[in-house]
Amino acid sequence: LLIAIILSYRLDESRIKLTRLDIALLLLCVVSIASVKYMIYCPLLLLFFFLPKEKFKSSRSRRRILAIALVFVAVMAVWQVLLLKTFPYVEDRNGDVSMIRQVKFLLGDIPDGMRIMLNFMLNKLPFFPGGFTYYQSNEMIRELVFLATVFGSMFAVDKYQYSKPVEKKRLFWYFAIVILLIAGLTSCSLYGGFTPVGADTVDGVQPRYFIPVMLPLCIILSGVSIENHIKHYQNWISYVMLLGVLNMVLGMLAI
């Protein structure tokens, strides 16, 4: 919802000013994303700065809305710290796990910590395609659905036509930075909260944690200049999506 509202005002010239309803929805998204459970997705809130200044009623209105959003994020962050102090996080399912000692380990050897994170993000995360759908279903169909969903965006027949090439580049870099930040925060949080102290990899990271960045990734890939001459392409994509739903249902019934 956050991405849809912001992009509609950024790319749709017919939308002149932010409405009160859209402002309320955006702030509601801030509260939801900055909540304790989903705080690792806070980089999505950087898209607020992608809203054109002229879409606000005034510069004062823009500053006030951004200030309210920052207050929400700050309150949620403080709340999370208080919760951690009141209810210390304990993980006893995966061996010698201690967030405090893990942080000390990383800070004690920052270059090695960066090596562990980068190695995981570059060598492990790209091979998660089948895990975005129900895990008990057929693996080949799961991977097919993922590939059709994400990389199929490159072959979309109704791609948005950017009036200004610079807009396309800005959008690419905004989303690329957001995706990298979320991937990094997710990996770091699981390294501290689920991985044994001093481990050379990251445990507990599941593909579903990255579902919120699939839309930004699809938007980036849709910018690839490819002409699609496949007949009835939209129908084929629909059939693949239907196959994915049936695969999920059969997997659930098999339990």
Salt bridges, closest charged atoms under 4 A:
ASP22 OD2 - ARG15 NH2 2.84
GLU91 OE2 - ARG93 NE 2.90
ASP96 OD1 - ARG101 NH2 2.37
ASP112 OD1 - ARG115 NH2 2.85
GLU167 OE1 - ARG10 NE 2.95
GLU167 OE2 - ARG170 NH1 3.59
ASP200 OD1 - ARG115 NH2 2.58
GLU227 OE1 - HIS229 NE2 3.44
